Amino acid sequence: MKKFDPTKPDKFVVMSRREVRSFDAWAINDLEIPGPCLMENAGRSCAELIIAELEGIDNPKVCIFCGIGNNGGDGYVIARHLACAGIEPKIVICGDKTRIKGDARINLNIAEGLKLPIDQLDITPGLIAVQVKTFTNGCNMLVDALFGTGLRGELANPYRELINTVNACNLPVLAVDIPSGLDCDTGRPLPEAIKAAHTVTFAAVKKGFVEDADSIKYTGPVYVASIGVEPHLAGQAQ
């Protein structure tokens, strides 16, 4: 992984939401890299940073809040690698579990096969704060694997409440690819966003991290991790 230096953005590849989608489609459709392979690389990179951050802590615990899309799928990969490293993960599914499909479903199935701790969040407004307090009790770090770069428009009220509750936990949060609630292209909250201590973003710096200097209040230090193929290779292949 490479740490992003916001004072030298020209030294990094920067991608918009549309460009991220195109790059992923190129890797999967043109190169025929299986989606689960890309997800594995992404999640493993996040886990490596978490393991480094928790070094020296006895019996560390991490709570991973997972959405129902591919960002949540990265979260299941993270949980598995943390468990392999001797760190206790707790997965919290935030949404309708029956809607989890594709690569994310594959990695959830693996987590279930390993009997990793998995809880379901009831996103009924007014019930979220008590649940989050229970889930995060005794944890040393939280993982935001709720929403990825595709998020647009204003967040629904239950997820705004969830994000505000996670922020109020006063625990370090690692954001997966982008802090949930932050617009990929503008770097502005929609209208709430996770305030992360670290963000591990994949393949390239997201446009919003450069467009709005205040985005660092949400991302914390940004680390760019490889998913197994680099953006500059896409240009060479065309």
BANU-414509 format. One record per residue: residue in one letter; y, z, x of N, C-alpha, C, CB in turn. Coordinates in steps of 0.02 Angstrom, whole numbers. Glycine has a CB too. Example, Ala and Ser with C-alpha at 12.3 -4.5 7.8 and 13.67 -1.06 7.14 Angstrom:
! BANU-414509
R  rest     n.y     n.z     n.x    ca.y    ca.z    ca.x     c.y     c.z     c.x    cb.y    cb.z    cb.x
R     A    -284     390     660    -225     390     615    -165     390     660    -224     452     565
R     S    -112     354     642     -53     357     684       2     394     645     -30     286     704
! end
This chain:
! BANU-414509
R  rest     n.y     n.z     n.x    ca.y    ca.z    ca.x     c.y     c.z     c.x    cb.y    cb.z    cb.x
R     M     -60       0      42       0       0       0      63       0      44       0      61     -47
R     K     115     -29      16     179     -31      52     232       1       9     198    -105      70
R     K     271      47      38     324      81       1     384      34      -6     344     146      36
R     F     408      29     -67     465     -14     -82     529      19     -57     470     -29    -156
R     D     569     -20     -22     635       2       1     687     -32     -42     646     -14      77
R     P     718       5     -89     767     -27    -135     829     -53    -100     787      21    -188
R     T     840     -33     -38     898     -59      -2     883    -126      30     919      -9      52
R     K     820    -146      30     800    -210      59     754    -248      11     764    -198     126
R     P     778    -262     -50     735    -295    -100     712    -365     -79     772    -300    -165
R     D     751    -397     -35     733    -465     -13     670    -465      31     790    -496      25
R     K     648    -407      52     588    -401      93     524    -397      51     592    -341     139
R     F     533    -397     -16     476    -388     -61     475    -443    -113     480    -320     -96
R     V     415    -459    -136     408    -505    -192     427    -467    -255     334    -534    -197
R     V     470    -497    -296     492    -466    -359     470    -512    -416     570    -455    -359
R     M     441    -483    -468     416    -522    -524     442    -497    -591     340    -522    -525
R     S     456    -544    -635     474    -527    -704     410    -517    -745     518    -583    -736
R     R     418    -497    -807     361    -489    -852     321    -554    -857     385    -466    -922
R     R     357    -609    -867     324    -674    -875     287    -694    -811     375    -729    -893
R     E     318    -681    -754     286    -699    -690     224    -657    -677     336    -691    -633
R     V     226    -594    -697     167    -551    -689     109    -578    -730     183    -478    -711
R     R     123    -598    -791      71    -626    -834      42    -690    -804      98    -640    -905
R     S      86    -732    -779      63    -795    -749      20    -783    -687     123    -839    -731
R     F      40    -735    -647       3    -719    -586     -66    -693    -603      41    -668    -543
R     D     -70    -648    -652    -135    -621    -673    -179    -677    -701    -126    -565    -725
R     A    -150    -721    -741    -188    -776    -770    -213    -823    -715    -144    -816    -821
R     W    -173    -835    -665    -194    -877    -609    -253    -846    -572    -135    -888    -559
R     A    -249    -781    -559    -303    -746    -523    -368    -749    -562    -284    -674    -509
R     I    -363    -740    -629    -424    -736    -670    -450    -806    -688    -410    -697    -734
R     N    -406    -850    -709    -428    -915    -735    -438    -967    -680    -378    -941    -785
R     D    -392    -970    -632    -397   -1021    -580    -442   -1000    -522    -328   -1038    -554
R     L    -432    -938    -499    -474    -914    -444    -541    -886    -467    -436    -861    -405
R     E    -544    -871    -533    -605    -843    -563    -623    -774    -534    -664    -890    -553
R     I    -570    -735    -518    -582    -665    -499    -591    -627    -565    -522    -635    -456
R     P    -647    -593    -574    -659    -557    -637    -605    -504    -649    -728    -524    -636
R     G    -584    -499    -711    -534    -450    -729    -552    -379    -708    -522    -451    -803
R     P    -615    -358    -718    -634    -290    -697    -625    -279    -621    -706    -276    -716
R     C    -631    -332    -582    -621    -326    -509    -547    -311    -494    -643    -391    -473
R     L    -501    -347    -528    -430    -334    -519    -413    -263    -541    -389    -385    -558
R     M    -442    -242    -597    -429    -174    -623    -456    -121    -575    -461    -166    -692
R     E    -513    -135    -546    -542     -88    -497    -495     -79    -437    -611    -114    -474
R     N    -470    -134    -411    -425    -130    -353    -361     -92    -370    -407    -200    -328
R     A    -335    -105    -430    -273     -71    -451    -284       4    -458    -248    -101    -517
R     G    -336      22    -494    -349      93    -506    -367     131    -443    -404     101    -556
R     R    -404      99    -399    -423     132    -337    -361     148    -295    -471      89    -296
R     S    -313     103    -293    -252     115    -255    -214     176    -281    -206      53    -256
R     C    -210     181    -347    -177     240    -377    -213     304    -358    -174     233    -454
R     A    -279     302    -362    -319     361    -345    -309     382    -273    -393     348    -358
R     E    -303     334    -229    -293     350    -157    -228     389    -146    -292     286    -115
R     L    -175     369    -182    -112     405    -174    -117     475    -203     -54     366    -207
R     I    -150     481    -261    -159     547    -292    -199     593    -246    -194     541    -360
R     I    -252     567    -217    -294     607    -172    -253     632    -113    -355     566    -146
R     A    -211     588     -86    -169     608     -29    -118     662     -50    -131     547      -1
R     E     -90     655    -110     -40     703    -134     -70     771    -147      -6     677    -197
R     L    -134     774    -165    -166     837    -183    -205     868    -126    -212     827    -242
R     E    -201     837     -68    -237     863     -10    -215     935       5    -226     818      52
R     G    -264     978      16    -250    1048      32    -248    1094     -28    -185    1052      67
R     I    -251    1066     -89    -252    1107    -150    -324    1122    -168    -215    1071    -208
R     D    -339    1184    -181    -406    1204    -200    -421    1184    -273    -416    1280    -191
R     N    -478    1152    -282    -502    1133    -349    -448    1098    -391    -526    1196    -386
R     P    -420    1045    -365    -366    1011    -402    -390     978    -467    -335     958    -358
R     K    -345     975    -515    -360     944    -579    -304     895    -597    -368     998    -635
R     V    -324     840    -627    -276     788    -645    -289     766    -717    -280     726    -597
R     C    -237     764    -758    -242     740    -827    -215     670    -830    -203     787    -876
R     I    -255     625    -859    -238     553    -860    -229     531    -933    -294     511    -826
R     F    -167     515    -950    -151     492   -1018    -159     416   -1021     -78     513   -1039
R     C    -207     394   -1061    -226     323   -1063    -208     291   -1130    -300     315   -1049
R     G    -174     234   -1127    -163     194   -1186    -225     153   -1201    -103     149   -1177
R     I    -220     109   -1251    -279      71   -1272    -284       2   -1241    -280      65   -1347
R     G    -237     -15   -1196    -238     -80   -1163    -262     -75   -1091    -170    -111   -1164
R     N    -245    -125   -1051    -268    -127    -982    -238     -73    -938    -253    -194    -952
R     N    -179     -48    -956    -150       8    -918    -196      69    -924     -79      25    -943
R     G    -222      79    -984    -271     132    -994    -335     119    -956    -286     140   -1068
R     G    -354      55    -952    -413      38    -913    -406      58    -840    -427     -37    -917
R     D    -346      48    -812    -332      71    -744    -342     146    -740    -260      52    -722
R     G    -323     181    -793    -331     254    -794    -403     276    -790    -300     281    -856
R     Y    -448     239    -823    -519     257    -820    -547     247    -749    -560     216    -871
R     V    -524     194    -716    -544     183    -647    -519     240    -603    -516     115    -621
R     I    -457     260    -613    -428     315    -574    -471     378    -583    -356     329    -595
R     A    -488     393    -645    -528     453    -660    -594     452    -621    -541     459    -735
R     R    -626     395    -620    -690     390    -585    -682     402    -510    -722     320    -597
R     H    -631     372    -480    -621     380    -408    -600     452    -391    -569     330    -382
R     L    -562     483    -434    -545     553    -423    -607     596    -425    -494     577    -474
R     A    -650     584    -475    -712     622    -480    -755     613    -417    -752     602    -543
R     C    -758     552    -392    -796     538    -331    -769     578    -272    -796     463    -315
R     A    -703     591    -273    -670     627    -218    -671     702    -228    -599     603    -211
R     G    -703     725    -282    -707     797    -294    -648     826    -331    -715     832    -230
R     I    -607     783    -360    -550     805    -400    -569     800    -474    -485     763    -384
R     E    -557     852    -511    -577     853    -581    -527     813    -624    -582     926    -607
R     P    -551     759    -655    -506     720    -698    -517     740    -771    -518     645    -689
R     K    -465     734    -810    -470     741    -883    -436     681    -914    -438     808    -908
R     I    -475     640    -948    -449     580    -981    -426     599   -1052    -502     524    -984
R     V    -367     577   -1070    -342     586   -1138    -326     518   -1167    -279     633   -1140
R     I    -364     497   -1217    -353     432   -1249    -298     440   -1301    -418     404   -1281
R     C    -246     399   -1294    -187     405   -1337    -182     342   -1381    -122     414   -1295
R     G    -219     341   -1434    -220     283   -1478    -289     275   -1508    -201     219   -1440
R     D    -297     223   -1547    -360     210   -1583    -413     185   -1534    -348     158   -1639
R     K    -462     227   -1521    -514     211   -1472    -552     147   -1490    -563     268   -1466
R     T    -559     132   -1554    -597      73   -1575    -562       8   -1555    -608      74   -1651
R     R    -498      12   -1537    -460     -47   -1518    -463     -61   -1443    -388     -40   -1540
R     I    -498     -19   -1406    -504     -30   -1333    -556     -84   -1322    -524      36   -1296
R     K    -535    -138   -1289    -578    -197   -1281    -579    -220   -1208    -554    -255   -1327
R     G    -622    -269   -1195    -621    -305   -1132    -632    -262   -1071    -558    -341   -1125
R     D    -592    -275   -1019    -599    -241    -955    -589    -165    -962    -550    -269    -904
R     A    -542    -146   -1006    -530     -75   -1017    -591     -42   -1048    -469     -64   -1062
R     R    -623     -76   -1094    -683     -48   -1127    -739     -40   -1077    -706     -94   -1185
R     I    -746     -88   -1031    -798     -84    -980    -789     -20    -939    -796    -145    -933
R     N    -728      -6    -919    -716      53    -877    -718     117    -917    -649      47    -843
R     L    -701     116    -981    -711     175   -1022    -786     189   -1030    -678     165   -1091
R     N    -826     136   -1039    -898     145   -1045    -927     178    -982    -933      78   -1057
R     I    -901     158    -924    -925     188    -861    -906     262    -859    -895     151    -800
R     A    -845     278    -878    -823     348    -879    -865     389    -926    -749     352    -899
R     E    -881     360    -984    -923     396   -1032    -994     404   -1004    -926     358   -1099
R     G   -1019     352    -970   -1086     357    -940   -1090     411    -887   -1105     291    -910
R     L   -1035     422    -852   -1032     474    -801   -1018     543    -831    -978     457    -749
R     K   -1006     543    -897    -990     605    -933    -928     639    -906   -1050     653    -930
R     L    -878     599    -888    -815     627    -869    -781     658    -930    -769     573    -836
R     P    -741     711    -921    -708     742    -979    -660     693   -1013    -671     805    -957
R     I    -671     682   -1078    -629     636   -1116    -607     670   -1181    -666     569   -1130
R     D    -542     671   -1193    -515     699   -1255    -478     644   -1293    -468     759   -1241
R     Q    -469     655   -1357    -431     609   -1399    -368     643   -1423    -474     585   -1459
R     L    -311     611   -1412    -248     638   -1435    -235     617   -1507    -190     616   -1390
R     D    -220     664   -1550    -197     649   -1618    -122     636   -1613    -214     707   -1668
R     I    -102     574   -1625     -31     556   -1615      11     568   -1677     -25     482   -1594
R     T     -13     610   -1722      27     629   -1780      89     666   -1756     -13     673   -1829
R     P     149     643   -1777     210     677   -1756     208     752   -1773     271     645   -1788
R     G     230     793   -1727     231     864   -1737     171     900   -1710     238     879   -1809
R     L     117     862   -1696      56     892   -1670      46     877   -1596      -4     867   -1709
R     I      89     836   -1569      78     811   -1500      89     864   -1448     123     752   -1487
R     A     143     902   -1453     163     949   -1400     109    1001   -1387     228     984   -1419
R     V      80    1029   -1440      29    1081   -1431     -33    1052   -1396       9    1111   -1500
R     Q     -52     991   -1415    -110     960   -1384     -98     946   -1310    -127     894   -1420
R     V     -39     919   -1294     -24     903   -1224     -25     967   -1182      44     868   -1219
R     K       2    1021   -1209       2    1084   -1173     -70    1106   -1157      38    1139   -1214
R     T    -115    1098   -1206    -185    1116   -1195    -218    1071   -1143    -224    1112   -1262
R     F    -207    1006   -1150    -239     958   -1104    -216     968   -1032    -223     887   -1127
R     T    -153     985   -1023    -125     989    -955    -130    1058    -924     -53     967    -957
R     N    -155    1105    -960    -160    1174    -934    -202    1175    -870    -191    1220    -988
R     G    -175    1203    -818    -211    1209    -754    -210    1147    -711    -281    1228    -768
R     C    -176    1094    -734    -175    1032    -696    -122    1033    -641    -163     972    -743
R     N    -135     996    -588     -89     991    -532     -47     927    -534    -126     994    -466
R     M     -72     878    -572     -37     813    -576     -57     779    -641     -52     768    -514
R     L     -12     737    -666     -25     697    -725     -23     623    -706      25     712    -781
R     V     -58     582    -743     -56     510    -733     -34     476    -797    -126     483    -710
R     D      16     434    -792      41     395    -847       8     326    -846     119     389    -845
R     A     -43     318    -887     -77     253    -894     -72     231    -968    -151     257    -871
R     L     -13     240    -997      -4     227   -1068      12     154   -1082      51     271   -1096
R     F      68     130   -1055      91      62   -1067     108      27   -1002     153      63   -1113
R     G      96     -37   -1000     109     -76    -940     172    -118    -946      50    -121    -925
R     T     173    -172    -908     234    -214    -904     247    -254    -967     227    -261    -845
R     G     198    -260   -1011     207    -300   -1071     247    -267   -1126     141    -319   -1098
R     L     261    -203   -1118     296    -166   -1170     367    -194   -1181     300     -92   -1152
R     R     384    -206   -1246     450    -231   -1263     473    -197   -1327     450    -309   -1271
R     G     539    -195   -1338     565    -166   -1399     562     -90   -1396     528    -192   -1459
R     E     584     -58   -1449     586      15   -1450     516      43   -1462     634      40   -1504
R     L     502      98   -1427     439     133   -1437     435     163   -1507     431     188   -1384
R     A     375     165   -1535     364     199   -1598     376     274   -1589     293     185   -1626
R     N     398     308   -1641     415     378   -1636     361     424   -1606     433     403   -1703
R     P     297     416   -1626     247     461   -1596     243     455   -1520     179     447   -1626
R     Y     252     394   -1494     248     385   -1421     311     408   -1386     234     312   -1405
R     R     367     405   -1421     428     435   -1393     419     511   -1386     490     420   -1438
R     E     388     541   -1437     375     613   -1434     326     629   -1378     347     638   -1501
R     L     275     587   -1370     226     598   -1318     259     594   -1249     169     547   -1323
R     I     299     544   -1238     332     536   -1173     378     595   -1158     372     470   -1171
R     N     417     616   -1208     461     673   -1197     421     737   -1183     506     683   -1258
R     T     364     744   -1215     322     803   -1204     292     802   -1135     267     807   -1257
R     V     269     745   -1112     242     740   -1044     296     755    -993     212     669   -1032
R     N     356     729   -1004     411     743    -958     428     817    -955     473     704    -978
R     A     418     852   -1011     435     923   -1015     382     967    -983     445     943   -1087
R     C     327     939    -962     273     979    -931     292    1005    -862     210     937    -926
R     N     342     974    -832     364     995    -765     308     991    -714     392    1066    -766
R     L     268     940    -720     215     925    -671     228     856    -642     144     930    -704
R     P     210     845    -579     220     778    -551     178     726    -587     202     777    -476
R     V     208     670    -601     175     616    -637     170     555    -592     212     598    -703
R     L     111     524    -590     104     459    -557     102     407    -612      40     456    -512
R     A     148     359    -610     149     304    -659     108     246    -633     222     283    -673
R     V      68     218    -677      24     162    -661      61      96    -676     -42     166    -701
R     D      79      61    -625     114      -4    -627     188       3    -644      80     -50    -676
R     I     203      39    -699     273      49    -719     274     112    -763     302     -13    -757
R     P     326     153    -758     329     210    -803     330     187    -876     392     253    -788
R     S     288     217    -917     285     197    -987     352     208   -1022     230     236   -1024
R     G     373     157   -1058     437     159   -1092     494     126   -1054     455     229   -1105
R     L     481     106    -991     532      71    -951     522      -4    -958     528      93    -876
R     D     575     -40    -974     570    -113    -982     560    -146    -914     634    -140   -1016
R     C     510    -189    -910     492    -222    -847     549    -263    -818     431    -265    -857
R     D     587    -296    -861     638    -343    -837     707    -311    -827     644    -400    -884
R     T     723    -260    -867     790    -230    -862     790    -164    -823     817    -219    -931
R     G     732    -131    -820     729     -65    -787     760     -10    -828     763     -69    -720
R     R     769     -22    -894     800      27    -938     748      56    -987     859      -4    -976
R     P     757     119   -1008     710     150   -1055     716     120   -1125     721     225   -1058
R     L     661     126   -1164     656      94   -1230     646     142   -1289     600      45   -1229
R     P     684     190   -1305     741     217   -1267     720     277   -1223     797     237   -1314
R     E     655     294   -1225     629     349   -1184     580     320   -1133     595     404   -1228
R     A     573     353   -1077     526     330   -1026     500     389    -986     558     277    -979
R     I     440     382    -961     411     432    -917     454     439    -855     338     414    -899
R     K     465     500    -833     501     513    -770     448     531    -717     555     570    -777
R     A     430     481    -678     375     488    -631     399     515    -563     340     422    -621
R     A     354     549    -530     366     570    -461     349     514    -413     325     634    -443
R     H     302     470    -434     280     413    -395     261     358    -443     221     430    -346
R     T     272     296    -424     247     239    -461     207     194    -413     305     199    -495
R     V     146     178    -433     107     128    -396     108      65    -438      33     153    -382
R     T     143      14    -413     149     -49    -449     105    -101    -416     223     -73    -452
R     F      83    -151    -453      31    -196    -429      58    -265    -411     -23    -202    -481
R     A      38    -288    -353      51    -356    -329     123    -368    -308      32    -406    -381
R     A     171    -345    -348     242    -359    -333     286    -305    -365     263    -429    -358
R     V     345    -298    -338     396    -254    -368     417    -285    -434     457    -244    -320
R     K     425    -244    -485     445    -269    -549     521    -280    -552     422    -221    -605
R     K     541    -332    -586     611    -354    -587     659    -297    -605     620    -411    -636
R     G     640    -256    -654     683    -202    -677     698    -150    -624     653    -168    -735
R     F     652    -142    -575     663     -93    -522     721    -115    -477     599     -85    -480
R     V     735    -180    -476     789    -207    -435     852    -216    -477     768    -274    -404
R     E     843    -237    -540     900    -251    -583     942    -189    -598     877    -282    -648
R     D     910    -132    -607     946     -71    -625     931     -17    -573     927     -47    -696
R     A     981       1    -535     972      52    -482     952     119    -511    1037      59    -441
R     D     972     132    -574     955     196    -606     881     201    -623     996     206    -668
R     S     844     145    -618     772     148    -634     735     195    -589     742      78    -630
R     I     761     210    -530     727     255    -484     723     325    -512     764     257    -416
R     K     766     342    -561     762     407    -594     697     413    -634     823     417    -641
R     Y     667     356    -651     605     355    -689     545     339    -645     610     304    -745
R     T     555     296    -596     498     275    -555     482     323    -498     512     206    -525
R     G     533     359    -472     523     393    -409     510     341    -355     465     444    -413
R     P     485     360    -297     467     311    -246     414     262    -274     439     346    -183
R     V     423     198    -258     378     146    -283     335     121    -226     419      87    -315
R     Y     270     116    -239     223      90    -190     192      26    -219     168     143    -173
R     V     190     -26    -179     161     -90    -202      90     -95    -176     204    -151    -176
R     A      43    -101    -223     -28    -103    -206     -57    -172    -221     -66     -48    -245
R     S    -104    -192    -181    -138    -256    -190    -190    -252    -245    -170    -280    -124
R     I    -198    -306    -282    -253    -310    -330    -310    -355    -304    -228    -336    -399
R     G    -304    -374    -240    -356    -414    -209    -336    -485    -194    -416    -415    -253
R     V    -277    -504    -217    -248    -570    -201    -172    -562    -203    -273    -627    -251
R     E    -137    -596    -159     -65    -586    -152     -24    -644    -182     -48    -577     -78
R     P      35    -628    -206      77    -680    -238      92    -740    -194     142    -650    -260
R     H     100    -730    -128     117    -787     -85      60    -838     -82     134    -763     -15
R     L      -1    -815     -97     -58    -861     -95     -57    -907    -156    -125    -822     -93
R     A     -25    -885    -210     -19    -928    -270      22    -989    -253      13    -889    -329
R     G      76    -980    -215     118   -1037    -195      81   -1085    -151     180   -1013    -161
R     Q      39   -1058    -105       1   -1101     -60     -51   -1142     -97     -32   -1059      -5
R     A     -76   -1113    -153    -130   -1146    -190    -105   -1202    -235    -168   -1096    -231
R     Q     -39   -1205    -245     -12   -1255    -291       8   -1319    -255      47   -1226    -328
! end
